[in-house]
């Protein structure tokens, strides 16, 4: 199965030192057991949602990046308009290196 890179609208919410990612709903099921949020350590990140879908976040502000370096889990909330579609946790991984994202993903921004 080919991996599909996806861009969605998103925002981060800091609630009492817990970080939540709120983003548009994506078709298909998230692999809630194996979801990973990978931060490059500098300015961008990706959510490995399942074995075939990676959500790319081209902009991660410094304050969120600082939190990502300190936490182990992020809460992911997928929204369908104003309604919550799905909520799950993703393990946080900080690379301190470039994300393994193909250059073609950046061309579609």
DSSP file (Angstrom, degrees, kcal/mol; ACC not computed):
  #  RESIDUE AA STRUCTURE BP1 BP2  ACC     N-H-->O    O-->H-N    N-H-->O    O-->H-N    TCO  KAPPA ALPHA  PHI   PSI    X-CA   Y-CA   Z-CA
    1    1 A X              0   0    0      0, 0.0     2,-0.2     0, 0.0     0, 0.0   0.000 360.0 360.0 360.0 129.4    0.0    0.0    0.0
    2    2 A X        -     0   0    0      1,-0.1     2,-0.4    50,-0.0     0, 0.0  -0.485 360.0-115.8 -74.6 145.5    1.4    3.4   -1.0
    3    3 A X        -     0   0    0     -2,-0.2     2,-0.5    50,-0.1    50,-0.2  -0.694  24.8-150.0 -84.4 132.2    1.5    6.0    1.7
    4    4 A X  E     -a   53   0A   0     48,-3.0    50,-2.6    -2,-0.4     2,-0.5  -0.902   3.8-148.2-104.6 125.6   -0.7    9.0    1.2
    5    5 A X  E     -a   54   0A   0     -2,-0.5     2,-0.4    48,-0.2    50,-0.2  -0.813  20.3-165.8 -93.4 132.2    0.5   12.4    2.6
    6    6 A X  E     -a   55   0A   0     48,-2.7    50,-2.7    -2,-0.5     2,-0.4  -0.914  15.1-156.5-124.4 142.3   -2.4   14.6    3.7
    7    7 A X        +     0   0    0     -2,-0.4     2,-0.3    48,-0.2    50,-0.1  -0.976  23.5 164.6-115.9 134.4   -2.8   18.3    4.6
    8    8 A X        -     0   0    0     -2,-0.4     2,-0.3    48,-0.4    18,-0.0  -0.885  44.8 -89.4-136.5 166.5   -5.6   19.5    6.7
    9    9 A X        +     0   0    0     -2,-0.3    15,-1.8     2,-0.0     2,-0.3  -0.622  58.8 167.5 -73.5 141.6   -6.6   22.6    8.8
   10   10 A X  E     -B   23   0A   0     -2,-0.3     2,-0.3    13,-0.2    13,-0.2  -0.981  24.3-174.0-154.7 162.1   -5.3   22.2   12.3
   11   11 A X  E     -B   22   0A   0     11,-2.1    11,-3.0    -2,-0.3     2,-0.4  -0.976  20.8-130.5-154.4 155.9   -4.5   23.9   15.6
   12   12 A X  E     -B   21   0A   0     -2,-0.3     2,-0.5     9,-0.2     9,-0.2  -0.911  16.6-160.9-110.9 140.1   -2.9   23.0   18.8
   13   13 A X  E     -B   20   0A   0      7,-3.0     7,-2.6    -2,-0.4     2,-0.7  -0.984   6.4-153.6-123.9 125.8   -4.5   23.6   22.2
   14   14 A X  E     +B   19   0A   0     -2,-0.5     2,-0.5     5,-0.2     5,-0.2  -0.877  18.5 177.2 -97.0 113.5   -2.5   23.8   25.4
   15   15 A X  E >  S-B   18   0A   0      3,-3.0     3,-1.2    -2,-0.7    -2,-0.0  -0.919  70.8 -33.7-123.0 104.5   -4.7   22.8   28.3
   16   16 A X  T 3  S-     0   0    0     -2,-0.5    -1,-0.1     1,-0.3     3,-0.1   0.911 123.1 -47.7  51.4  50.7   -3.0   22.6   31.7
   17   17 A X  T 3  S+     0   0    0      1,-0.2     2,-0.4    54,-0.0    -1,-0.3   0.653 116.7 114.0  64.2  19.5    0.3   21.4   30.2
   18   18 A X  E <   -B   15   0A   0     -3,-1.2    -3,-3.0    53,-0.0     2,-0.5  -0.965  60.1-139.4-113.4 139.1   -1.5   18.8   28.1
   19   19 A X  E     -B   14   0A   0     -2,-0.4    56,-2.1    54,-0.4     2,-0.4  -0.841  16.8-171.4-106.4 132.3   -1.3   19.3   24.3
   20   20 A X  E     -Bc  13  75A   0     -7,-2.6    -7,-3.0    -2,-0.5     2,-0.6  -0.971  12.5-150.9-120.9 135.2   -4.2   18.6   22.0
   21   21 A X  E     -Bc  12  76A   0     54,-3.1    56,-3.1    -2,-0.4     2,-0.5  -0.927  12.9-167.1-100.4 122.1   -4.1   18.6   18.2
   22   22 A X  E     +Bc  11  77A   0    -11,-3.0   -11,-2.1    -2,-0.6     2,-0.3  -0.955  21.5 155.8-111.5 124.4   -7.5   19.6   16.7
   23   23 A X  E     -Bc  10  78A   0     54,-2.6    56,-3.0    -2,-0.5   -13,-0.2  -0.933  45.7 -79.3-144.9 165.1   -7.7   18.9   13.0
   24   24 A X  E     - c   0  79A   0    -15,-1.8    56,-0.2    -2,-0.3     2,-0.0  -0.318  58.6 -95.4 -62.3 148.5  -10.2   18.3   10.2
   25   25 A X        -     0   0    0     54,-2.6     2,-0.4    53,-0.1    -1,-0.1  -0.313  36.6-151.2 -63.1 146.9  -11.6   14.7    9.9
   26   26 A X        -     0   0    0      2,-0.2     4,-0.1    -3,-0.1    52,-0.0  -0.971  21.3-109.8-122.1 138.7   -9.9   12.3    7.5
   27   27 A X  S    S+     0   0    0     -2,-0.4     2,-0.1     2,-0.1     0, 0.0  -0.344  83.2  37.7 -64.0 147.2  -11.6    9.5    5.8
   28   28 A X  S    S-     0   0    0      2,-0.0     2,-0.3    -2,-0.0    -2,-0.2  -0.141  96.7 -63.3  94.5 166.0  -10.6    6.0    7.0
   29   29 A X        -     0   0    0     -2,-0.1     2,-0.3     1,-0.0    -2,-0.1  -0.681  41.3-129.0 -91.9 138.8   -9.8    4.7   10.4
   30   30 A X        -     0   0    0     -2,-0.3     2,-1.5    -4,-0.1    20,-0.2  -0.611  21.9-123.2 -77.6 144.4   -6.9    5.9   12.6
   31   31 A X    >>  -     0   0    0     18,-3.0     4,-1.2    -2,-0.3     3,-1.1  -0.702  33.0-177.0 -87.2  86.0   -4.7    3.2   14.0
   32   32 A X  T 34 S+     0   0    0     -2,-1.5    57,-0.2     1,-0.3    -1,-0.2   0.729  76.2  55.6 -63.0 -23.5   -5.3    4.2   17.6
   33   33 A X  T 34 S+     0   0    0      1,-0.2    -1,-0.3    -3,-0.1    -2,-0.1   0.812 122.0  25.0 -76.1 -30.5   -2.9    1.6   18.9
   34   34 A X  T <4 S+     0   0    0     -3,-1.1    -2,-0.2    15,-0.2    -1,-0.2   0.267  81.5 138.2-122.7  10.8    0.1    2.7   16.8
   35   35 A X     <  -     0   0    0     -4,-1.2    56,-2.0    54,-0.3     2,-0.4  -0.339  31.1-169.5 -61.7 137.6   -0.5    6.4   16.0
   36   36 A X  E     -De  48  91A   0     12,-1.5    12,-3.3    54,-0.3     2,-0.6  -0.995  19.3-153.5-133.3 137.4    2.7    8.4   16.2
   37   37 A X  E     -De  47  92A   0     54,-3.4    56,-2.6    -2,-0.4     2,-0.6  -0.949  19.4-164.1-108.3 113.4    3.2   12.2   16.2
   38   38 A X  E     -De  46  93A   0      8,-3.3     8,-2.2    -2,-0.6     2,-0.4  -0.886   4.9-169.1-108.5 119.6    6.7   12.9   14.9
   39   39 A X  E     -De  45  94A   0     54,-2.9    56,-2.8    -2,-0.6    57,-0.5  -0.892  20.7-144.2-107.2 133.3    8.2   16.4   15.4
   40   40 A X        -     0   0    0      4,-2.5    57,-0.9    -2,-0.4     5,-0.1   0.652  42.1-116.2 -72.2 -12.6   11.4   17.3   13.6
   41   41 A X  S    S+     0   0    0      3,-0.3    -1,-0.1    55,-0.2     4,-0.1   0.404  98.9  52.9  94.6  -1.5   12.5   19.3   16.6
   42   42 A X  S    S-     0   0    0      2,-0.3    23,-0.1    55,-0.2     3,-0.1   0.667 121.4 -32.4-129.6 -61.6   12.5   22.6   14.8
   43   43 A X  S    S+     0   0    0      1,-0.2    17,-2.2    16,-0.1     2,-0.3   0.464 105.7  48.7-155.2  -3.1    9.4   23.7   12.9
   44   44 A X        -     0   0    0     15,-0.2    -4,-2.5    21,-0.0    -3,-0.3  -0.951  48.8-178.0-145.6 165.9    7.3   20.9   11.3
   45   45 A X  E     -DF  39  57A   0     12,-2.4    12,-3.1    -2,-0.3     2,-0.3  -0.912  12.1-145.1-152.1 174.1    5.7   17.6   12.2
   46   46 A X  E     -DF  38  56A   0     -8,-2.2    -8,-3.3    -2,-0.3     2,-0.6  -0.992  11.1-139.8-148.9 148.3    3.7   14.6   10.9
   47   47 A X  E     -DF  37  55A   0      8,-2.8     8,-2.7    -2,-0.3     2,-1.4  -0.944  10.6-149.3-108.5 116.3    1.1   12.3   12.3
   48   48 A X  E     +DF  36  54A   0    -12,-3.3   -12,-1.5    -2,-0.6     6,-0.2  -0.737  25.4 174.8 -83.3  96.4    1.4    8.7   11.3
   49   49 A X  E     -     0   0A   0      4,-1.5   -18,-3.0    -2,-1.4     2,-0.3   0.876  59.9 -27.9 -78.2 -41.1   -2.3    8.1   11.4
   50   50 A X  E >  S- F   0  53A   0      3,-1.5     3,-0.8   -20,-0.2    -1,-0.2  -0.897  82.2 -73.7-159.2-176.0   -2.2    4.5   10.0
   51   51 A X  T 3  S+     0   0    0     -2,-0.3     3,-0.1     1,-0.2    -3,-0.0   0.647 130.6  34.8 -66.9 -13.1    0.0    2.4    7.7
   52   52 A X  T 3  S+     0   0    0      1,-0.1   -48,-3.0   -49,-0.1     2,-0.4   0.461 110.3  64.0-118.1  -3.5   -1.3    4.3    4.7
   53   53 A X  E <   +aF   4  50A   0     -3,-0.8    -4,-1.5   -50,-0.2    -3,-1.5  -0.980  47.2 176.8-132.7 127.9   -1.9    7.8    5.8
   54   54 A X  E     -aF   5  48A   0    -50,-2.6   -48,-2.7    -2,-0.4     2,-0.6  -0.996  18.8-149.2-124.7 126.6    0.5   10.5    7.1
   55   55 A X  E     -aF   6  47A   0     -8,-2.7    -8,-2.8    -2,-0.4     2,-0.5  -0.854  15.0-148.4 -96.5 124.6   -0.8   13.9    8.0
   56   56 A X  E     - F   0  46A   0    -50,-2.7     2,-0.6    -2,-0.6   -48,-0.4  -0.807  10.9-166.7 -99.1 130.9    1.9   16.6    7.4
   57   57 A X  E     - F   0  45A   0    -12,-3.1   -12,-2.4    -2,-0.5   -50,-0.1  -0.893   3.3-174.3-115.9  97.1    1.9   19.8    9.6
   58   58 A X  S    S+     0   0    0     -2,-0.6     2,-0.5   -14,-0.2    -1,-0.1   0.673  70.0  48.1 -71.1 -16.7    4.3   22.2    7.8
   59   59 A X        +     0   0    0    -14,-0.1     2,-0.5   -15,-0.0   -15,-0.2  -0.961  54.6 167.8-131.5 117.8    4.2   24.8   10.6
   60   60 A X        -     0   0    0    -17,-2.2     5,-0.0    -2,-0.5    -3,-0.0  -0.978  33.3-132.4-123.6 115.3    4.6   24.1   14.3
   61   61 A X     >  -     0   0    0     -2,-0.5     4,-2.6     1,-0.1     3,-0.5  -0.255  23.0-109.1 -68.5 156.9    5.1   27.3   16.4
   62   62 A X  H  > S+     0   0    0      1,-0.2     4,-2.7     2,-0.2     5,-0.2   0.853 115.9  54.7 -56.5 -42.0    8.0   27.4   18.9
   63   63 A X  H  > S+     0   0    0      1,-0.2     4,-1.5     2,-0.2    -1,-0.2   0.891 112.0  44.6 -63.6 -37.7    5.8   27.2   22.0
   64   64 A X  H  > S+     0   0    0     -3,-0.5     4,-2.6     2,-0.2    -2,-0.2   0.911 111.7  53.5 -69.5 -42.4    4.1   24.0   20.7
   65   65 A X  H  X S+     0   0    0     -4,-2.6     4,-1.5     1,-0.2    -2,-0.2   0.890 105.7  53.5 -57.8 -40.8    7.5   22.6   19.7
   66   66 A X  H  < S+     0   0    0     -4,-2.7     4,-0.4     1,-0.2    -1,-0.2   0.901 110.4  47.2 -61.7 -40.5    8.8   23.3   23.3
   67   67 A X  H >X S+     0   0    0     -4,-1.5     3,-1.7     1,-0.2     4,-1.5   0.907 106.9  56.9 -66.5 -41.2    5.9   21.3   24.7
   68   68 A X  H 3< S+     0   0    0     -4,-2.6    -1,-0.2     1,-0.3    -2,-0.2   0.822 101.7  57.1 -60.6 -30.4    6.4   18.5   22.2
   69   69 A X  T 3< S+     0   0    0     -4,-1.5    -1,-0.3     1,-0.2    -2,-0.2   0.665 113.1  40.9 -72.9 -15.4   10.0   18.1   23.5
   70   70 A X  T <4 S+     0   0    0     -3,-1.7    -2,-0.2    -4,-0.4     2,-0.2   0.635 104.1  70.7-107.0 -18.6    8.6   17.6   27.0
   71   71 A X     <  -     0   0    0     -4,-1.5     3,-0.1     1,-0.1   -53,-0.0  -0.588  54.3-157.6-105.0 164.3    5.6   15.3   26.6
   72   72 A X  S    S+     0   0    0      1,-0.2    20,-2.9    -2,-0.2     2,-0.4   0.642  78.5  36.3-107.5 -24.3    5.2   11.7   25.6
   73   73 A X  E     - G   0  91A   0     18,-0.3   -54,-0.4   -37,-0.1     2,-0.4  -0.987  59.0-162.0-137.1 141.2    1.6   11.7   24.3
   74   74 A X  E     - G   0  90A   0     16,-2.4    16,-2.3    -2,-0.4     2,-0.5  -0.963  22.4-128.8-119.1 141.5   -0.6   14.1   22.3
   75   75 A X  E     -cG  20  89A   0    -56,-2.1   -54,-3.1    -2,-0.4     2,-0.5  -0.794  22.6-155.7 -89.3 125.5   -4.4   13.9   22.2
   76   76 A X  E     -cG  21  88A   0     12,-3.7    12,-2.3    -2,-0.5     2,-0.5  -0.896   9.7-172.9-106.2 127.0   -5.6   14.0   18.6
   77   77 A X  E     -cG  22  87A   0    -56,-3.1   -54,-2.6    -2,-0.5     2,-0.5  -0.975   7.8-158.7-121.8 118.0   -9.2   15.3   18.0
   78   78 A X  E     -cG  23  86A   0      8,-3.0     7,-3.1    -2,-0.5     8,-1.5  -0.844  13.9-154.8 -97.9 129.2  -10.6   15.0   14.4
   79   79 A X  E     -cG  24  84A   0    -56,-3.0   -54,-2.6    -2,-0.5     2,-0.7  -0.833  19.7-160.9-110.3 140.1  -13.5   17.3   13.7
   80   80 A X  E >  S- G   0  83A   0      3,-3.5     3,-1.8    -2,-0.4     2,-0.5  -0.856  76.6 -60.1-111.5  89.5  -16.3   17.0   11.2
   81   81 A X  T 3  S-     0   0    0     -2,-0.7     4,-0.1     1,-0.3   -56,-0.0  -0.608 119.7 -18.2  68.1-122.8  -17.4   20.7   11.1
   82   82 A X  T 3  S+     0   0    0     -2,-0.5     2,-0.3    -3,-0.1    -1,-0.3   0.455 123.6  90.7 -91.9  -2.3  -18.4   21.5   14.7
   83   83 A X  E <  S- G   0  80A   0     -3,-1.8    -3,-3.5     1,-0.0     2,-0.5  -0.746  80.1-119.5 -99.9 141.4  -18.8   17.8   15.7
   84   84 A X  E     + G   0  79A   0     -2,-0.3    -5,-0.2    -5,-0.2     3,-0.1  -0.663  29.6 178.4 -76.4 124.3  -16.1   15.6   17.1
   85   85 A X  E     -     0   0A   0     -7,-3.1     2,-0.3    -2,-0.5    -6,-0.2   0.851  63.7  -7.9 -92.5 -44.0  -15.5   12.7   14.8
   86   86 A X  E     - G   0  78A   0     -8,-1.5    -8,-3.0     2,-0.0     2,-0.4  -0.993  52.4-163.2-156.2 148.4  -12.7   10.8   16.6
   87   87 A X  E     + G   0  77A   0     -2,-0.3     2,-0.3   -10,-0.2   -10,-0.2  -0.997  25.8 146.4-135.9 130.7  -10.4   11.2   19.6
   88   88 A X  E     - G   0  76A   0    -12,-2.3   -12,-3.7    -2,-0.4     2,-0.3  -0.978  40.4-109.9-156.4 165.1   -7.3    9.2   20.2
   89   89 A X  E     - G   0  75A   0     -2,-0.3     2,-0.4   -14,-0.2   -54,-0.3  -0.741  23.5-162.9-100.5 149.7   -3.8    9.5   21.6
   90   90 A X  E     - G   0  74A   0    -16,-2.3   -16,-2.4    -2,-0.3   -54,-0.3  -0.998  24.1-117.3-130.9 137.0   -0.5    9.4   19.6
   91   91 A X  E     -eG  36  73A   0    -56,-2.0   -54,-3.4    -2,-0.4     2,-0.4  -0.501  31.9-129.7 -68.1 138.2    2.9    8.8   21.0
   92   92 A X  E     -e   37   0A   0    -20,-2.9     2,-0.4   -56,-0.2   -54,-0.2  -0.785  25.4-177.0 -95.9 132.9    5.2   11.8   20.5
   93   93 A X  E     -e   38   0A   0    -56,-2.6   -54,-2.9    -2,-0.4     2,-0.5  -0.999  11.2-157.4-128.6 130.9    8.6   11.3   18.9
   94   94 A X  E     -e   39   0A   0     -2,-0.4   -54,-0.2   -56,-0.2   -56,-0.1  -0.946   9.4-178.1-111.0 120.7   11.2   14.1   18.5
   95   95 A X        -     0   0    0    -56,-2.8   -55,-0.2    -2,-0.5   -54,-0.2   0.841  20.5-150.6 -85.5 -36.0   13.8   13.5   15.8
   96   96 A X  S    S+     0   0    0    -57,-0.5     2,-0.3     1,-0.3   -55,-0.2   0.873  76.1  75.4  55.7  38.4   16.0   16.6   16.0
   97   97 A X  S    S-     0   0    0    -57,-0.9    -1,-0.3   -58,-0.1    -2,-0.2  -0.940  98.6 -61.2-161.9 171.0   16.5   16.0   12.3
   98   98 A X        -     0   0    0     -2,-0.3     2,-0.1    -3,-0.1   -59,-0.0  -0.298  56.3-109.0 -63.1 146.1   14.5   16.5    9.0
   99   99 A X        -     0   0    0      1,-0.1     2,-2.1   -61,-0.0    -1,-0.1  -0.469  27.0-114.9 -71.5 147.8   11.3   14.6    8.6
  100  100 A X        +     0   0    0     -2,-0.1     2,-0.5     2,-0.0    -1,-0.1  -0.434  67.2 141.0 -81.4  66.2   11.3   11.7    6.1
  101  101 A X        -     0   0    0     -2,-2.1     5,-0.1     2,-0.0    -2,-0.0  -0.929  54.8-116.3-112.9 128.7    8.8   13.5    3.9
  102  102 A X    >>  -     0   0    0     -2,-0.5     3,-1.6     1,-0.1     4,-0.6  -0.293  23.0-120.5 -61.5 146.9    9.2   13.4    0.1
  103  103 A X  H >> S+     0   0    0      1,-0.3     4,-0.9     2,-0.2     3,-0.9   0.801 109.6  69.3 -58.6 -29.7    9.8   16.7   -1.7
  104  104 A X  H 3> S+     0   0    0      1,-0.2     4,-0.6     2,-0.2    -1,-0.3   0.779  89.2  63.8 -61.7 -26.4    6.6   16.3   -3.7
  105  105 A X  H X4 S+     0   0    0     -3,-1.6     3,-0.7     1,-0.2    -1,-0.2   0.865 100.8  51.2 -64.9 -36.2    4.6   16.8   -0.4
  106  106 A X  H X< S+     0   0    0     -3,-0.9     3,-1.2    -4,-0.6    -1,-0.2   0.758  98.7  65.7 -73.3 -24.9    6.0   20.4   -0.2
  107  107 A X  H 3< S+     0   0    0     -4,-0.9    -1,-0.2     1,-0.2    -2,-0.2   0.738  97.9  55.1 -69.0 -22.6    5.0   21.2   -3.7
  108  108 A X  T <<        0   0    0     -3,-0.7    -1,-0.2    -4,-0.6    -2,-0.2   0.341 360.0 360.0 -94.3   6.4    1.3   20.9   -2.8
  109  109 A X    <         0   0    0     -3,-1.2    -1,-0.2    -4,-0.1    -2,-0.1   0.487 360.0 360.0 -75.3 360.0    1.4   23.4    0.0
